[in-house]
Amino acid sequence: MKLITNVYQNFEVNDSSKIEVWTAILRETDVIEAKQNLMDHFRTNKFPPTPADIIRSDRKQSLSVYEVQRLETEQHMFELKEYQENEDVKPMPDYIKKQLRELRMKVISDES
């Protein structure tokens, strides 16, 4: 609960009954998994977590297929951006662009 109060200033822990309730709810939760879920929550939410946010066993199970695909696409884009920033990447030569364009057109026509 100290972590939560350090991240969210509006989350107060001045009531012992609040601590008792949270302790009872989280008692059987794996500590490592709970910390990971809490850190994930910190990165993606601007409001304090509920015990359910900390307990959730696998975030991807609660996401729709489209959300998982969107997250995977975002991750891929971040990886590409990081690669371009860290490596000496040159612009794609025109002849390769042309070959890719032709290949895409062939794939589109084959699908039709």
N, CA, C and O atoms as a GROMACS GRO file, in nm:
protein
  448
    1MET      N    1   0.082  -0.118   0.000
    1MET     CA    2   0.000   0.000   0.000
    1MET      C    3   0.087   0.126   0.000
    1MET      O    4   0.044   0.232  -0.045
    2LYS      N    5   0.210   0.112   0.052
    2LYS     CA    6   0.302   0.225   0.046
    2LYS      C    7   0.334   0.262  -0.098
    2LYS      O    8   0.340   0.380  -0.132
    3LEU      N    9   0.354   0.162  -0.182
    3LEU     CA   10   0.380   0.188  -0.324
    3LEU      C   11   0.266   0.266  -0.386
    3LEU      O   12   0.288   0.362  -0.461
    4ILE      N   13   0.144   0.227  -0.356
    4ILE     CA   14   0.028   0.294  -0.414
    4ILE      C   15   0.021   0.439  -0.368
    4ILE      O   16  -0.006   0.528  -0.448
    5THR      N   17   0.046   0.462  -0.239
    5THR     CA   18   0.041   0.601  -0.188
    5THR      C   19   0.154   0.686  -0.245
    5THR      O   20   0.139   0.807  -0.261
    6ASN      N   21   0.268   0.623  -0.277
    6ASN     CA   22   0.379   0.698  -0.336
    6ASN      C   23   0.349   0.739  -0.480
    6ASN      O   24   0.395   0.844  -0.526
    7VAL      N   25   0.272   0.657  -0.552
    7VAL     CA   26   0.240   0.688  -0.691
    7VAL      C   27   0.115   0.774  -0.703
    7VAL      O   28   0.110   0.867  -0.784
    8TYR      N   29   0.014   0.743  -0.622
    8TYR     CA   30  -0.113   0.816  -0.628
    8TYR      C   31  -0.131   0.895  -0.498
    8TYR      O   32  -0.163   0.837  -0.394
    9GLN      N   33  -0.110   1.024  -0.504
    9GLN     CA   34  -0.117   1.108  -0.384
    9GLN      C   35  -0.257   1.111  -0.323
    9GLN      O   36  -0.271   1.134  -0.203
   10ASN      N   37  -0.360   1.087  -0.403
   10ASN     CA   38  -0.497   1.090  -0.350
   10ASN      C   39  -0.539   0.959  -0.286
   10ASN      O   40  -0.651   0.948  -0.237
   11PHE      N   41  -0.450   0.858  -0.285
   11PHE     CA   42  -0.479   0.730  -0.221
   11PHE      C   43  -0.425   0.736  -0.078
   11PHE      O   44  -0.304   0.741  -0.056
   12GLU      N   45  -0.516   0.736   0.017
   12GLU     CA   46  -0.476   0.749   0.157
   12GLU      C   47  -0.492   0.618   0.233
   12GLU      O   48  -0.587   0.543   0.211
   13VAL      N   49  -0.396   0.593   0.322
   13VAL     CA   50  -0.401   0.474   0.406
   13VAL      C   51  -0.389   0.518   0.551
   13VAL      O   52  -0.291   0.489   0.618
   14ASN      N   53  -0.490   0.588   0.597
   14ASN     CA   54  -0.488   0.633   0.736
   14ASN      C   55  -0.594   0.563   0.820
   14ASN      O   56  -0.620   0.602   0.934
   15ASP      N   57  -0.654   0.461   0.763
   15ASP     CA   58  -0.761   0.388   0.830
   15ASP      C   59  -0.719   0.242   0.842
   15ASP      O   60  -0.696   0.176   0.741
   16SER      N   61  -0.709   0.192   0.964
   16SER     CA   62  -0.665   0.053   0.984
   16SER      C   63  -0.764  -0.048   0.927
   16SER      O   64  -0.724  -0.157   0.887
   17SER      N   65  -0.891  -0.013   0.922
   17SER     CA   66  -0.989  -0.107   0.865
   17SER      C   67  -0.966  -0.124   0.715
   17SER      O   68  -0.990  -0.232   0.661
   18LYS      N   69  -0.922  -0.019   0.649
   18LYS     CA   70  -0.891  -0.028   0.506
   18LYS      C   71  -0.776  -0.126   0.484
   18LYS      O   72  -0.780  -0.208   0.392
   19ILE      N   73  -0.674  -0.116   0.567
   19ILE     CA   74  -0.560  -0.207   0.557
   19ILE      C   75  -0.604  -0.350   0.584
   19ILE      O   76  -0.560  -0.442   0.514
   20GLU      N   77  -0.690  -0.370   0.682
   20GLU     CA   78  -0.739  -0.505   0.715
   20GLU      C   79  -0.817  -0.565   0.599
   20GLU      O   80  -0.801  -0.683   0.567
   21VAL      N   81  -0.902  -0.485   0.536
   21VAL     CA   82  -0.982  -0.535   0.423
   21VAL      C   83  -0.891  -0.573   0.307
   21VAL      O   84  -0.905  -0.681   0.250
   22TRP      N   85  -0.799  -0.486   0.271
   22TRP     CA   86  -0.707  -0.515   0.161
   22TRP      C   87  -0.623  -0.639   0.193
   22TRP      O   88  -0.600  -0.723   0.105
   23THR      N   89  -0.578  -0.651   0.317
   23THR     CA   90  -0.498  -0.767   0.357
   23THR      C   91  -0.578  -0.895   0.343
   23THR      O   92  -0.528  -0.995   0.292
   24ALA      N   93  -0.702  -0.892   0.386
   24ALA     CA   94  -0.789  -1.010   0.376
   24ALA      C   95  -0.812  -1.048   0.229
   24ALA      O   96  -0.811  -1.166   0.195
   25ILE      N   97  -0.834  -0.949   0.145
   25ILE     CA   98  -0.860  -0.976   0.003
   25ILE      C   99  -0.736  -1.030  -0.068
   25ILE      O  100  -0.745  -1.121  -0.150
   26LEU      N  101  -0.620  -0.973  -0.036
   26LEU     CA  102  -0.497  -1.008  -0.107
   26LEU      C  103  -0.418  -1.122  -0.042
   26LEU      O  104  -0.313  -1.161  -0.093
   27ARG      N  105  -0.466  -1.174   0.069
   27ARG     CA  106  -0.392  -1.273   0.147
   27ARG      C  107  -0.343  -1.391   0.063
   27ARG      O  108  -0.229  -1.434   0.081
   28GLU      N  109  -0.423  -1.444  -0.027
   28GLU     CA  110  -0.385  -1.564  -0.103
   28GLU      C  111  -0.324  -1.532  -0.238
   28GLU      O  112  -0.305  -1.622  -0.321
   29THR      N  113  -0.293  -1.408  -0.262
   29THR     CA  114  -0.236  -1.367  -0.390
   29THR      C  115  -0.085  -1.383  -0.389
   29THR      O  116  -0.019  -1.350  -0.291
   30ASP      N  117  -0.031  -1.435  -0.500
   30ASP     CA  118   0.113  -1.450  -0.515
   30ASP      C  119   0.179  -1.312  -0.514
   30ASP      O  120   0.139  -1.223  -0.590
   31VAL      N  121   0.278  -1.294  -0.429
   31VAL     CA  122   0.340  -1.163  -0.410
   31VAL      C  123   0.408  -1.112  -0.537
   31VAL      O  124   0.395  -0.995  -0.572
   32ILE      N  125   0.480  -1.199  -0.606
   32ILE     CA  126   0.552  -1.157  -0.727
   32ILE      C  127   0.452  -1.116  -0.836
   32ILE      O  128   0.470  -1.014  -0.902
   33GLU      N  129   0.349  -1.196  -0.853
   33GLU     CA  130   0.246  -1.164  -0.953
   33GLU      C  131   0.174  -1.034  -0.917
   33GLU      O  132   0.145  -0.952  -1.004
   34ALA      N  133   0.145  -1.017  -0.788
   34ALA     CA  134   0.076  -0.896  -0.743
   34ALA      C  135   0.161  -0.772  -0.770
   34ALA      O  136   0.109  -0.670  -0.815
   35LYS      N  137   0.292  -0.781  -0.743
   35LYS     CA  138   0.380  -0.666  -0.769
   35LYS      C  139   0.386  -0.634  -0.918
   35LYS      O  140   0.383  -0.517  -0.957
   36GLN      N  141   0.393  -0.739  -1.001
   36GLN     CA  142   0.396  -0.717  -1.145
   36GLN      C  143   0.266  -0.651  -1.193
   36GLN      O  144   0.269  -0.557  -1.272
   37ASN      N  145   0.154  -0.702  -1.145
   37ASN     CA  146   0.025  -0.644  -1.182
   37ASN      C  147   0.014  -0.498  -1.135
   37ASN      O  148  -0.040  -0.413  -1.205
   38LEU      N  149   0.067  -0.472  -1.017
   38LEU     CA  150   0.064  -0.336  -0.964
   38LEU      C  151   0.150  -0.243  -1.050
   38LEU      O  152   0.108  -0.131  -1.081
   39MET      N  153   0.269  -0.288  -1.089
   39MET     CA  154   0.356  -0.207  -1.174
   39MET      C  155   0.290  -0.183  -1.310
   39MET      O  156   0.298  -0.073  -1.364
   40ASP      N  157   0.227  -0.286  -1.365
   40ASP     CA  158   0.154  -0.269  -1.491
   40ASP      C  159   0.044  -0.165  -1.476
   40ASP      O  160   0.023  -0.081  -1.564
   41HIS      N  161  -0.026  -0.171  -1.364
   41HIS     CA  162  -0.132  -0.075  -1.339
   41HIS      C  163  -0.076   0.067  -1.330
   41HIS      O  164  -0.134   0.160  -1.386
   42PHE      N  165   0.036   0.084  -1.262
   42PHE     CA  166   0.099   0.216  -1.250
   42PHE      C  167   0.131   0.274  -1.388
   42PHE      O  168   0.112   0.394  -1.412
   43ARG      N  169   0.179   0.189  -1.478
   43ARG     CA  170   0.220   0.236  -1.610
   43ARG      C  171   0.103   0.274  -1.700
   43ARG      O  172   0.118   0.355  -1.791
   44THR      N  173  -0.014   0.217  -1.674
   44THR     CA  174  -0.124   0.234  -1.770
   44THR      C  175  -0.248   0.303  -1.715
   44THR      O  176  -0.342   0.327  -1.790
   45ASN      N  177  -0.251   0.336  -1.586
   45ASN     CA  178  -0.370   0.395  -1.528
   45ASN      C  179  -0.336   0.518  -1.445
   45ASN      O  180  -0.235   0.521  -1.374
   46LYS      N  181  -0.422   0.618  -1.454
   46LYS     CA  182  -0.397   0.738  -1.376
   46LYS      C  183  -0.475   0.738  -1.245
   46LYS      O  184  -0.464   0.832  -1.166
   47PHE      N  185  -0.553   0.633  -1.220
   47PHE     CA  186  -0.627   0.621  -1.095
   47PHE      C  187  -0.574   0.504  -1.013
   47PHE      O  188  -0.525   0.406  -1.070
   48PRO      N  189  -0.584   0.511  -0.882
   48PRO     CA  190  -0.534   0.403  -0.796
   48PRO      C  191  -0.600   0.269  -0.827
   48PRO      O  192  -0.714   0.265  -0.874
   49PRO      N  193  -0.530   0.160  -0.802
   49PRO     CA  194  -0.586   0.028  -0.831
   49PRO      C  195  -0.686  -0.017  -0.725
   49PRO      O  196  -0.690   0.035  -0.614
   50THR      N  197  -0.767  -0.112  -0.763
   50THR     CA  198  -0.852  -0.184  -0.670
   50THR      C  199  -0.783  -0.317  -0.643
   50THR      O  200  -0.689  -0.352  -0.715
   51PRO      N  201  -0.825  -0.391  -0.542
   51PRO     CA  202  -0.765  -0.523  -0.520
   51PRO      C  203  -0.777  -0.613  -0.645
   51PRO      O  204  -0.687  -0.692  -0.672
   52ALA      N  205  -0.887  -0.600  -0.719
   52ALA     CA  206  -0.904  -0.682  -0.840
   52ALA      C  207  -0.796  -0.652  -0.944
   52ALA      O  208  -0.754  -0.742  -1.016
   53ASP      N  209  -0.751  -0.527  -0.952
   53ASP     CA  210  -0.644  -0.491  -1.045
   53ASP      C  211  -0.513  -0.559  -1.006
   53ASP      O  212  -0.431  -0.591  -1.093
   54ILE      N  213  -0.493  -0.579  -0.880
   54ILE     CA  214  -0.369  -0.641  -0.831
   54ILE      C  215  -0.376  -0.793  -0.840
   54ILE      O  216  -0.274  -0.858  -0.863
   55ILE      N  217  -0.495  -0.849  -0.822
   55ILE     CA  218  -0.512  -0.994  -0.821
   55ILE      C  219  -0.512  -1.054  -0.960
   55ILE      O  220  -0.464  -1.166  -0.979
   56ARG      N  221  -0.562  -0.982  -1.058
   56ARG     CA  222  -0.583  -1.041  -1.191
   56ARG      C  223  -0.465  -1.129  -1.229
   56ARG      O  224  -0.349  -1.089  -1.218
   57SER      N  225  -0.496  -1.250  -1.276
   57SER     CA  226  -0.391  -1.348  -1.300
   57SER      C  227  -0.323  -1.330  -1.434
   57SER      O  228  -0.202  -1.352  -1.446
   58ASP      N  229  -0.399  -1.291  -1.536
   58ASP     CA  230  -0.337  -1.272  -1.667
   58ASP      C  231  -0.415  -1.166  -1.741
   58ASP      O  232  -0.530  -1.187  -1.780
   59ARG      N  233  -0.352  -1.052  -1.759
   59ARG     CA  234  -0.419  -0.938  -1.822
   59ARG      C  235  -0.466  -0.971  -1.962
   59ARG      O  236  -0.573  -0.926  -2.003
   60LYS      N  237  -0.388  -1.048  -2.038
   60LYS     CA  238  -0.426  -1.079  -2.176
   60LYS      C  239  -0.556  -1.159  -2.182
   60LYS      O  240  -0.629  -1.148  -2.281
   61GLN      N  241  -0.587  -1.238  -2.080
   61GLN     CA  242  -0.711  -1.315  -2.081
   61GLN      C  243  -0.832  -1.223  -2.079
   61GLN      O  244  -0.937  -1.258  -2.134
   62SER      N  245  -0.820  -1.106  -2.018
   62SER     CA  246  -0.934  -1.016  -2.009
   62SER      C  247  -0.943  -0.922  -2.129
   62SER      O  248  -1.040  -0.847  -2.141
   63LEU      N  249  -0.844  -0.926  -2.218
   63LEU     CA  250  -0.845  -0.841  -2.335
   63LEU      C  251  -0.912  -0.912  -2.452
   63LEU      O  252  -0.907  -1.034  -2.463
   64SER      N  253  -0.975  -0.835  -2.538
   64SER     CA  254  -1.033  -0.894  -2.658
   64SER      C  255  -0.921  -0.925  -2.756
   64SER      O  256  -0.808  -0.879  -2.740
   65VAL      N  257  -0.953  -1.003  -2.856
   65VAL     CA  258  -0.856  -1.038  -2.959
   65VAL      C  259  -0.802  -0.913  -3.027
   65VAL      O  260  -0.683  -0.903  -3.056
   66TYR      N  261  -0.890  -0.818  -3.050
   66TYR     CA  262  -0.851  -0.694  -3.118
   66TYR      C  263  -0.756  -0.612  -3.031
   66TYR      O  264  -0.662  -0.550  -3.082
   67GLU      N  265  -0.781  -0.610  -2.900
   67GLU     CA  266  -0.692  -0.537  -2.810
   67GLU      C  267  -0.554  -0.602  -2.805
   67GLU      O  268  -0.452  -0.532  -2.803
   68VAL      N  269  -0.551  -0.735  -2.804
   68VAL     CA  270  -0.423  -0.806  -2.804
   68VAL      C  271  -0.347  -0.776  -2.934
   68VAL      O  272  -0.227  -0.751  -2.931
   69GLN      N  273  -0.418  -0.780  -3.047
   69GLN     CA  274  -0.354  -0.749  -3.175
   69GLN      C  275  -0.303  -0.606  -3.178
   69GLN      O  276  -0.194  -0.580  -3.228
   70ARG      N  277  -0.381  -0.514  -3.124
   70ARG     CA  278  -0.338  -0.373  -3.120
   70ARG      C  279  -0.212  -0.359  -3.035
   70ARG      O  280  -0.119  -0.288  -3.073
   71LEU      N  281  -0.210  -0.425  -2.919
   71LEU     CA  282  -0.093  -0.418  -2.831
   71LEU      C  283   0.030  -0.479  -2.898
   71LEU      O  284   0.141  -0.426  -2.887
   72GLU      N  285   0.011  -0.591  -2.968
   72GLU     CA  286   0.123  -0.654  -3.037
   72GLU      C  287   0.175  -0.564  -3.148
   72GLU      O  288   0.296  -0.553  -3.169
   73THR      N  289   0.084  -0.499  -3.221
   73THR     CA  290   0.124  -0.407  -3.327
   73THR      C  291   0.200  -0.288  -3.269
   73THR      O  292   0.302  -0.247  -3.324
   74GLU      N  293   0.150  -0.233  -3.158
   74GLU     CA  294   0.219  -0.122  -3.093
   74GLU      C  295   0.359  -0.164  -3.049
   74GLU      O  296   0.455  -0.089  -3.067
   75GLN      N  297   0.370  -0.284  -2.992
   75GLN     CA  298   0.500  -0.333  -2.948
   75GLN      C  299   0.595  -0.346  -3.066
   75GLN      O  300   0.712  -0.309  -3.057
   76HIS      N  301   0.544  -0.398  -3.176
   76HIS     CA  302   0.626  -0.412  -3.297
   76HIS      C  303   0.673  -0.274  -3.347
   76HIS      O  304   0.789  -0.257  -3.386
   77MET      N  305   0.583  -0.176  -3.345
   77MET     CA  306   0.619  -0.041  -3.389
   77MET      C  307   0.725   0.021  -3.298
   77MET      O  308   0.817   0.087  -3.346
   78PHE      N  309   0.712  -0.001  -3.166
   78PHE     CA  310   0.813   0.050  -3.073
   78PHE      C  311   0.949  -0.015  -3.100
   78PHE      O  312   1.052   0.051  -3.095
   79GLU      N  313   0.948  -0.146  -3.129
   79GLU     CA  314   1.072  -0.216  -3.158
   79GLU      C  315   1.138  -0.161  -3.285
   79GLU      O  316   1.259  -0.140  -3.289
   80LEU      N  317   1.055  -0.137  -3.388
   80LEU     CA  318   1.108  -0.080  -3.511
   80LEU      C  319   1.165   0.060  -3.488
   80LEU      O  320   1.272   0.094  -3.538
   81LYS      N  321   1.091   0.140  -3.412
   81LYS     CA  322   1.138   0.276  -3.383
   81LYS      C  323   1.270   0.272  -3.306
   81LYS      O  324   1.362   0.347  -3.337
   82GLU      N  325   1.277   0.184  -3.207
   82GLU     CA  326   1.400   0.171  -3.129
   82GLU      C  327   1.516   0.126  -3.218
   82GLU      O  328   1.628   0.176  -3.205
   83TYR      N  329   1.488   0.033  -3.307
   83TYR     CA  330   1.592  -0.014  -3.400
   83TYR      C  331   1.642   0.101  -3.486
   83TYR      O  332   1.762   0.118  -3.504
   84GLN      N  333   1.549   0.179  -3.540
   84GLN     CA  334   1.588   0.291  -3.625
   84GLN      C  335   1.666   0.397  -3.548
   84GLN      O  336   1.757   0.459  -3.603
   85GLU      N  337   1.632   0.417  -3.422
   85GLU     CA  338   1.702   0.517  -3.341
   85GLU      C  339   1.841   0.471  -3.301
   85GLU      O  340   1.933   0.552  -3.289
   86ASN      N  341   1.857   0.340  -3.280
   86ASN     CA  342   1.983   0.287  -3.229
   86ASN      C  343   2.079   0.238  -3.337
   86ASN      O  344   2.198   0.222  -3.312
   87GLU      N  345   2.027   0.213  -3.456
   87GLU     CA  346   2.110   0.164  -3.565
   87GLU      C  347   2.122   0.271  -3.672
   87GLU      O  348   2.043   0.366  -3.677
   88ASP      N  349   2.220   0.255  -3.755
   88ASP     CA  350   2.241   0.348  -3.865
   88ASP      C  351   2.156   0.300  -3.984
   88ASP      O  352   2.207   0.238  -4.077
   89VAL      N  353   2.028   0.331  -3.979
   89VAL     CA  354   1.933   0.283  -4.079
   89VAL      C  355   1.923   0.386  -4.191
   89VAL      O  356   1.900   0.504  -4.167
   90LYS      N  357   1.940   0.338  -4.312
   90LYS     CA  358   1.931   0.422  -4.430
   90LYS      C  359   1.791   0.410  -4.489
   90LYS      O  360   1.723   0.310  -4.466
   91PRO      N  361   1.745   0.510  -4.565
   91PRO     CA  362   1.616   0.498  -4.631
   91PRO      C  363   1.617   0.382  -4.731
   91PRO      O  364   1.722   0.347  -4.786
   92MET      N  365   1.502   0.323  -4.754
   92MET     CA  366   1.490   0.210  -4.845
   92MET      C  367   1.519   0.257  -4.988
   92MET      O  368   1.466   0.359  -5.032
   93PRO      N  369   1.601   0.183  -5.060
   93PRO     CA  370   1.628   0.221  -5.199
   93PRO      C  371   1.500   0.212  -5.284
   93PRO      O  372   1.410   0.132  -5.255
   94ASP      N  373   1.494   0.294  -5.388
   94ASP     CA  374   1.374   0.300  -5.472
   94ASP      C  375   1.344   0.166  -5.539
   94ASP      O  376   1.227   0.130  -5.551
   95TYR      N  377   1.445   0.093  -5.583
   95TYR     CA  378   1.418  -0.033  -5.651
   95TYR      C  379   1.354  -0.136  -5.558
   95TYR      O  380   1.276  -0.220  -5.602
   96ILE      N  381   1.388  -0.130  -5.430
   96ILE     CA  382   1.326  -0.222  -5.333
   96ILE      C  383   1.182  -0.178  -5.306
   96ILE      O  384   1.093  -0.263  -5.295
   97LYS      N  385   1.159  -0.048  -5.296
   97LYS     CA  386   1.023   0.002  -5.280
   97LYS      C  387   0.935  -0.046  -5.395
   97LYS      O  388   0.821  -0.088  -5.375
   98LYS      N  389   0.990  -0.038  -5.516
   98LYS     CA  390   0.916  -0.079  -5.634
   98LYS      C  391   0.885  -0.229  -5.628
   98LYS      O  392   0.772  -0.269  -5.658
   99GLN      N  393   0.983  -0.310  -5.590
   99GLN     CA  394   0.961  -0.455  -5.580
   99GLN      C  395   0.856  -0.487  -5.474
   99GLN      O  396   0.772  -0.575  -5.495
  100LEU      N  397   0.861  -0.419  -5.362
  100LEU     CA  398   0.762  -0.441  -5.257
  100LEU      C  399   0.622  -0.404  -5.304
  100LEU      O  400   0.526  -0.475  -5.278
  101ARG      N  401   0.612  -0.291  -5.372
  101ARG     CA  402   0.483  -0.246  -5.425
  101ARG      C  403   0.426  -0.350  -5.521
  101ARG      O  404   0.307  -0.383  -5.515
  102GLU      N  405   0.512  -0.400  -5.610
  102GLU     CA  406   0.468  -0.502  -5.707
  102GLU      C  407   0.426  -0.630  -5.637
  102GLU      O  408   0.328  -0.693  -5.675
  103LEU      N  409   0.500  -0.668  -5.535
  103LEU     CA  410   0.466  -0.787  -5.458
  103LEU      C  411   0.333  -0.773  -5.388
  103LEU      O  412   0.252  -0.866  -5.387
  104ARG      N  413   0.310  -0.655  -5.329
  104ARG     CA  414   0.181  -0.628  -5.263
  104ARG      C  415   0.066  -0.636  -5.363
  104ARG      O  416  -0.039  -0.694  -5.334
  105MET      N  417   0.085  -0.578  -5.481
  105MET     CA  418  -0.019  -0.581  -5.583
  105MET      C  419  -0.048  -0.724  -5.627
  105MET      O  420  -0.163  -0.760  -5.651
  106LYS      N  421   0.056  -0.805  -5.638
  106LYS     CA  422   0.039  -0.945  -5.677
  106LYS      C  423  -0.040  -1.020  -5.570
  106LYS      O  424  -0.130  -1.098  -5.602
  107VAL      N  425  -0.008  -0.997  -5.444
  107VAL     CA  426  -0.077  -1.064  -5.334
  107VAL      C  427  -0.225  -1.021  -5.333
  107VAL      O  428  -0.314  -1.104  -5.314
  108ILE      N  429  -0.251  -0.893  -5.352
  108ILE     CA  430  -0.389  -0.842  -5.353
  108ILE      C  431  -0.467  -0.904  -5.469
  108ILE      O  432  -0.582  -0.944  -5.452
  109SER      N  433  -0.405  -0.913  -5.587
  109SER     CA  434  -0.474  -0.970  -5.703
  109SER      C  435  -0.496  -1.120  -5.685
  109SER      O  436  -0.597  -1.173  -5.731
  110ASP      N  437  -0.402  -1.190  -5.619
  110ASP     CA  438  -0.418  -1.334  -5.593
  110ASP      C  439  -0.530  -1.361  -5.494
  110ASP      O  440  -0.597  -1.464  -5.504
  111GLU      N  441  -0.551  -1.269  -5.400
  111GLU     CA  442  -0.657  -1.285  -5.301
  111GLU      C  443  -0.794  -1.263  -5.361
  111GLU      O  444  -0.893  -1.316  -5.310
  112SER      N  445  -0.802  -1.186  -5.469
  112SER     CA  446  -0.932  -1.154  -5.532
  112SER      C  447  -0.987  -1.266  -5.614
  112SER      O  448  -1.095  -1.253  -5.672
   0.00000   0.00000   0.00000
